[in-house]
Amino acid sequence: MTAARNAAIAAALLVAVGLAAGCSSTDTATPSPTTTTAGAPAQQWTPGAAPSATATRPPATTPAQVPDTLAGVDDSDPVAVADAVVTTWFTWNTAVDAGPNDAAARAGSALTDRFREQLLATTPTGSPGGQWLEWAAVDAQVWPTVSNVPNQGAIDTASAVHRMYQVEQTAIAADGSVAGVDTVQVAVLVVDDDGRWKVDAVQQL
């Protein structure tokens, strides 16, 4: 009986070693490389899940009608222009928009040609971001509270003004409940464009 038992234990150990070796081989397999996607600027700094290489969305376009957040803005005042662009940029309607780029595109009339073309040139790919997807699941409308903060020492000139903002986004679900709040800091560059101030860069920090 002892010899038979020892033989059975030895056989079980051999099987266990074989299974462990198989698992080790699987665990150490070379992983597939991560695919990165080049989205437009608004897309690049949207927080959340890693992008998918296969998903694409229609490119954002600047609407023919200027949104209320930009209507009547004094383009001779760089601060007013920057305030309005940031407010427009972070006002989202997840029930209608495909992603944050759509909101950014609505600010197109107050952007330089260079920046607008950069923003709209690339078809957004992958996920619009984990935060967006979470709020889109409840058809949230997102409203920003925009506050000025010190510009970290950036020097303004006669043709370029730097602005810094803290933006608190509050998402209101379709049923009226608060779906969430998110806070980001944003740097904005406003430049003199043929006598009119326009935004030439928006960067989330």
URHU-V223739 format. One record per backbone hydrogen bond with DSSP energy under -0.5 kcal/mol. CO is the residue of the C=O (numbers start at 1). NH is the residue of the N-H. E is the energy in kcal/mol with one decimal. If there is no record, write none. Layout:
co:CO nh:NH e:E
co:CO nh:NH e:E
This chain:
co:1 nh:5 e:-2.6
co:2 nh:6 e:-2.7
co:3 nh:7 e:-2.1
co:4 nh:8 e:-2.1
co:5 nh:9 e:-2.5
co:6 nh:10 e:-2.5
co:7 nh:11 e:-2.2
co:8 nh:12 e:-2.3
co:9 nh:13 e:-2.4
co:10 nh:14 e:-2.1
co:11 nh:15 e:-2.0
co:12 nh:16 e:-2.5
co:13 nh:17 e:-2.6
co:14 nh:18 e:-2.2
co:15 nh:19 e:-2.5
co:16 nh:20 e:-2.6
co:17 nh:21 e:-2.3
co:18 nh:22 e:-2.0
co:19 nh:23 e:-2.5
co:20 nh:24 e:-2.6
co:21 nh:25 e:-2.1
co:22 nh:26 e:-1.8
co:23 nh:27 e:-2.7
co:24 nh:28 e:-1.7
co:26 nh:29 e:-1.2
co:37 nh:39 e:-1.0
co:40 nh:43 e:-1.1
co:40 nh:44 e:-2.0
co:41 nh:45 e:-1.3
co:43 nh:46 e:-1.8
co:45 nh:47 e:-0.6
co:47 nh:131 e:-1.0
co:55 nh:126 e:-3.2
co:67 nh:70 e:-1.9
co:67 nh:71 e:-1.7
co:70 nh:73 e:-2.0
co:73 nh:75 e:-0.9
co:74 nh:77 e:-1.8
co:75 nh:197 e:-3.2
co:76 nh:78 e:-0.6
co:77 nh:81 e:-2.1
co:78 nh:82 e:-2.4
co:79 nh:83 e:-2.7
co:80 nh:84 e:-2.2
co:81 nh:85 e:-2.4
co:82 nh:86 e:-2.4
co:83 nh:87 e:-2.1
co:84 nh:88 e:-2.3
co:85 nh:89 e:-3.0
co:86 nh:90 e:-1.7
co:88 nh:91 e:-1.3
co:90 nh:92 e:-0.8
co:92 nh:142 e:-3.2
co:93 nh:96 e:-1.6
co:93 nh:97 e:-3.2
co:99 nh:102 e:-1.5
co:99 nh:103 e:-0.7
co:100 nh:104 e:-2.1
co:101 nh:105 e:-2.6
co:102 nh:106 e:-1.1
co:104 nh:107 e:-1.5
co:105 nh:108 e:-2.1
co:106 nh:67 e:-0.5
co:107 nh:110 e:-2.2
co:108 nh:111 e:-1.6
co:110 nh:199 e:-2.7
co:112 nh:116 e:-2.8
co:113 nh:117 e:-2.6
co:114 nh:118 e:-2.0
co:115 nh:119 e:-2.4
co:116 nh:120 e:-2.3
co:117 nh:121 e:-1.5
co:118 nh:122 e:-0.5
co:124 nh:57 e:-2.2
co:129 nh:133 e:-2.5
co:130 nh:134 e:-2.2
co:131 nh:135 e:-2.0
co:132 nh:136 e:-3.1
co:133 nh:137 e:-1.5
co:135 nh:138 e:-1.4
co:135 nh:140 e:-2.0
co:136 nh:139 e:-1.7
co:138 nh:174 e:-2.3
co:140 nh:94 e:-2.2
co:141 nh:143 e:-0.5
co:141 nh:172 e:-3.1
co:142 nh:92 e:-1.2
co:143 nh:170 e:-2.6
co:144 nh:146 e:-0.6
co:145 nh:147 e:-0.5
co:145 nh:168 e:-2.3
co:147 nh:166 e:-2.8
co:149 nh:164 e:-0.6
co:151 nh:154 e:-1.4
co:154 nh:156 e:-0.5
co:159 nh:192 e:-2.1
co:160 nh:157 e:-3.0
co:161 nh:190 e:-2.9
co:163 nh:188 e:-3.1
co:164 nh:149 e:-2.1
co:165 nh:167 e:-0.5
co:165 nh:186 e:-2.5
co:166 nh:147 e:-2.5
co:166 nh:168 e:-0.6
co:167 nh:169 e:-0.7
co:167 nh:184 e:-2.5
co:168 nh:145 e:-2.1
co:168 nh:170 e:-0.5
co:169 nh:171 e:-0.5
co:169 nh:182 e:-2.3
co:170 nh:143 e:-2.5
co:170 nh:172 e:-0.5
co:171 nh:173 e:-0.6
co:171 nh:179 e:-2.9
co:171 nh:180 e:-1.0
co:172 nh:141 e:-2.3
co:173 nh:176 e:-2.2
co:177 nh:173 e:-2.9
co:177 nh:179 e:-0.7
co:180 nh:171 e:-3.0
co:182 nh:169 e:-3.5
co:184 nh:167 e:-3.2
co:185 nh:205 e:-2.9
co:186 nh:165 e:-2.6
co:187 nh:203 e:-2.7
co:188 nh:163 e:-2.7
co:188 nh:190 e:-0.5
co:189 nh:200 e:-3.1
co:189 nh:201 e:-1.1
co:190 nh:161 e:-3.0
co:191 nh:193 e:-0.7
co:191 nh:198 e:-2.5
co:192 nh:194 e:-0.7
co:193 nh:196 e:-1.0
co:196 nh:193 e:-3.5
co:198 nh:191 e:-3.2
co:199 nh:112 e:-2.3
co:201 nh:189 e:-2.1
co:203 nh:187 e:-3.0
